[in-house]
Amino acid sequence: MSSAHRTRVYGVDFSSAPSPRKPITIAVAWLTQDPDPCLSLERVDLAPDWASFEQFLQTPGPWLAGFDLPFGQPRSLIEHYGWPTHWPAFVDYFYGASKEDLRAAFKAWCDARPVGQKFAWRASDRPAGSSPAMRWTNPPVAWMMKEGAKRLLDAGLWAPAHHAPDTPARVQATWRASGARVALEAYPAYLARQVSRSSYKSDTPSAQTPAREAVRRQIVQALTHAAQPWPRLVLTAAWKRRLIAEPGADLLDAVICALQAAQASLMPEFGLPQSLDPLEGWIVTVPPV
């Protein structure tokens, strides 16, 4: 198939502190649509440090990628503290602020609110079932945004949920021809839960059970099945074994991020709701409530 009928898609399982032990995992795949949408996994790359991740972001386009990290924070939190309300300016501010100052602001917000209502939430977090973007521990998604969003912005990636939100359809129609690099916020657990609500991964050795491996097998089987709303995932037998066998599911999560990005690329305006807040952004493939 000619390159004109293929789209390069990446899926990125992100880490706020990449290392050789816990690198950023990047699934590299191709989306085709002849006759039905299919996403074929080509390989998985590892970025054990910021230099290698930043080099990946400079890969010439066109391509699109799903990144498992929040691109924004809740508007209510931002406005409460008088932080910048223009997304690029906020990303710069958030990156430049110290973790100590941000942690103090997060804690003060939570301490002033009753049990069950501690966190501020973005509009897409609850329907996605994700952690609140301001959470700074277990998992530290706020630090993922701090380290990730700034690098995406500095690399010149186009984030449809934040850049030119009033014209995503026009840009979606032309991004391939312009050689753009498109950044979409993904959340792999959302798609995984469409298959099973059971836990499928753990970084704790004692929790790396046969039951979780069975759930990963169920998820992989569903992703490679043709009768699903997402593009069919095409894997070699070796890749299937690896995705099922890895207990931390970094590989599987990266592949799911790529699948979410591929699915979004096939939807009008990347599936983003017209009512989205460009300061907060949106997790792709998650319908508004």
Order of alpha helices (4+ residues) and beta strands (2+ residues): beta-beta-beta-alpha-beta-alpha-alpha-alpha-alpha-alpha-alpha-beta-alpha-alpha-beta-alpha-alpha
